[in-house]
Amino acid sequence: MKREEPAGTEKMSEAADKYWVVIPAYNEAATVRDVAMRARQQCRHVVVVDDGSIDGTAQALAGLDVTVIRNEENLGKAGSLVRGFDHALGHGALGVITLDADGQHAPEEIPSFLKGAMNDPVAFQIGARRRDLRKTSFWRYGANRVADFWISWAAGQQIEDTQSGFRLYPASFLRSLRLRQGRERSFVFESEVLIEAGRRGLRIEMIEVGVMPRVGPRPSHFRPVFDIAKITLMVGGKLLSRGMYPAGLYQVLARPRRYQNSVKGKESLTAQRQ
């Protein structure tokens, strides 16, 4: 007798087939294979975009059942994300989940995003680390908090951990997204995407996720002072174009929000990986 799967399990399986994973990678040979392999265990379609790496990132993925797209020259994170988006959308994806290749995001938390998409297919989701997990560096944490405030104001809703690359982009939003790209706009691009989502009336859901220690000697590509300065200039321009958007400031100050759809046992998952 054939065993019937619970309805919820069947729906999750369908979502895992229809939502694609895109992993931008630049010189992440030490970690990308493990991240891609674990992501493939969660979703059927995984795309790794190798952004002109010189350390053998693409070769590290040999033999895995994932799609590898290689940029012949370094396009920056924004350009790599867009290439991954285009590939997934061209093959009928209902949405795209992104995560970094450095091992700080746990692919095992992807089901939280899938559950959120099942509840609200047009919501934009961002994997937000708890504040106590983000305080690994005083300057980095402070810069991120500044970015959170300004981006939330411009988006018109409270957003935690705006610099997180662990996200779910609904396909309907991606198809109409038209933002400037370029190597120097990589982190600006990801911030501007949140503002654009808020302006279009999308609900931005925060999914509580853990964070793992960075593996290997390579430092983060994010430059706290330089990149936050560029993000602040971009956000300032957005606010000025809307008369400083007082309604957005009210939403941020008067209506704090909480995380949604957190994974049970997340603390144990984090502990196991440390």
N, C-alpha and C positions, 0 to 999 in steps of 0.2 A: 504494500500500500504506500502510495506517495505521501510523504509528509508535507502538510500545508504550512507555509510560512505565515507568521502573524502579519496582519495588514500593515502595521507600522514598519516591520522589517522589509516588507516588499516595497513600500514607498521609499524607504531609505536607499534600497538597492537601485531603484529607478533614478533617484536623485544623483546617486554616485555615478551613474552612466551619463546623465545629461549635463552635469556641472563639471567643467574642466578645471584642471589645476595648471597654473603657469608659474614657473620658477625662473626669475631672471638671475643670471650667474656671471660674475666677473672674477676670475682667478680664485675659484672655490673648489679646486681639485680635491682638497683634503676632506671636504664634507658633502659635496653635491651628490655623490652616488648614494650615500645613506639617506639623505633627505628625499631624493627622487624615488628611491625604492620604497620607502615608507609611505610616501604620498600615493604611490601606485597601489598600495594595499588598501587605500581608502577610496580612490576614484579610478575609474577605468582609463580615463584620458589624462595624461600628464605631459606637459610641454616644458622643456628646459630651453631657455634662450641664452646661449653662450655669447656674451657681449665682447667678442674679440679677445678672449683670454689667452694668455701666453704661458700658462702653467699646466696645460693638459686637462682643462676642465671637461671639454667635450670627450676626450679619450677615456676619462674616468667613468663615463656613462656607458661604455661599450657592453653590449649584451643585455641591457635592460630594456624592458618593454615600454619605452617612453619615446616621445618625439623630441629630437634635438634640432633646434634651429640655431645656426651660427651666423653672427654678424661678422663680416669680414674686417670691419673696423669697429672701434669702440663707439657706440651710439649713446651710451649713458643708460641709466635705468629706465627713464621714460620711453626712450626709443625701443628698448627691449620689451618692455611691457606691452607697448602698442603692437609690436610684431606678434607677440603671443596672443593678444586679444584678437587680432585679425585672423590668425590661424584658427582659433577656437570658434569664433563666430562663423567663419566660413564653413565649418563642419557642423553647424547647428547647435552649438552650446546654448543652454538656457542662462548661463552665467559663468563667471570665471572666479575661481579662488586663487589668490596669489599668496605666496610666502617666500621668504628669503632662503638662499641656498647655504647660509653659514651655520645652520644647525640650531639657531636660537629659537625657531618656531617648531613646535612639535606637530608633525603631520597627523598624529593620532587625535588631534583636536579638530580636524576637518569636519567630523560629523556634527559638531555644534553649529557650524555654518550651514550645513545641509538642512538641519532641523529648522533653523531660522528661515531658510529659503522656502521650506515647505509651508511654514506659517504665513510668510509674507514674501512672495516671489519678486516683488519690485523694491524691497528694502535694500539699502546699501548697508553692508555689515563691516565692522572693523574690529579686529582682535585687539582688545585693550588689556594690557598688563596691569595688575593691581599696582597702586603707587608704591607700596613697600618693595615690590619686585623691581621697580624702575630706578630705585635710588642707588645704583651701583657707582655712579659718578655724580658728584655734586653739580658740576658745570653742565653735564649732559642733561641731568634731570631738570635743572633750572631752565635750560634752554627749551626743553620739551614742554614744560609747563607754560612758558611764555607763548610758544607756538599754539598750544591747546586753547589758550584764552582768545587770542586773536582770530584763529581759524573758526572757533565756535561762534564768535561774534559775527563774523562775515557770513557764516553758514546759517545763522539764525537758530541754532540748537546746540545744546551742550554736547561736546564730544571729548572723550578721554583718549589719550595716547594717539594723537593725530599723526605721529610719525611712524606708526606701526605699519609694516608692509604686509601683515597677515590680514587679508580682506576678502570680501565677496562682492564682486561687481555684477549687478543684474545685466543681462544682455540688452534689454530695452534701453538702458542708460548708455551702455557702451556704444551702441549703434549710432547714437546721435551726438556723441562726445567729440568736440572739436577744440582742442587746446594745443598751444605751441609746445614743441618738444625740443630736444637738444641736450647735449652732455651737461651743460651748466644749469639745466632746468629740472634735473631728475627729481630732487626732493621738493622743489617748487611745484612740479607737476602733480605729485601725489597729494600735496596740500590743496592745490587749486581744484583738484577733482572733488574733494570733500565740500568745498564751497559751492561748486557747480551743482552737486547733488542736493545740497540744502536749498539753493535758489530754485531748483526745479520742483521742490516740494517732496523729495524723497525722504522717507524716515531713515535716519542713520542709527542703526542698532549697534550697541557695543557688546561684543561677545567676550566674556572674561577668559583670558588665556594665560598660560604660564610663560616663563622665559628661561631659556637655558644659557649657561655660560658659553661665550664664544670659544670655538675650538680653533687651535692653531695660532700662529704668530700674526696673521694678517689683521690689522686694525679695521675698525668700521669705516665704511666709505663716507659716513655722515660726519660733517664738520660742524660742530655745534655753533660756533660764533658766526662763521661765514654763511652757512646754509640758513640759519635762523634769520640772519640779517636780510637775506634775499627773500625768504618767505614773508618776513614782516613788510618789506617793500611791496610785494605782490598783494598782500592782504590790505595794506593801506590804500592801494589804488582801487581795490574792490569796494572798500568802505566809502571812499570819497565819491565814487561813481554813484553811490546810493544815498548821498547826504549823510554819511556816517552811520546809517542804518540803526537808529535808536531802538527799533523793535527787536532787532537781533540781539542787541546788548541786554535788553530786558529779558529775553528768553534765557540768556546765559546766566544772568544774576538771580533771577527770580524762580527759575524752574530747573533745578538740578535733576539729573537723571541717573539711573542706576544701570548696572550691567544686566544683560539679558542672556538667557540660554547658556549659562555656564555649565561646564562639564563636571559631573559629579566625580569626585576622586582626583581633581586636578592637582591638589597638593601632593598626593601620593605619586602621581605621574612625574611631577617635577622632582620629587625626592629620588625616584628611581633613576632618573637620568643624570643626577649629579654625582 
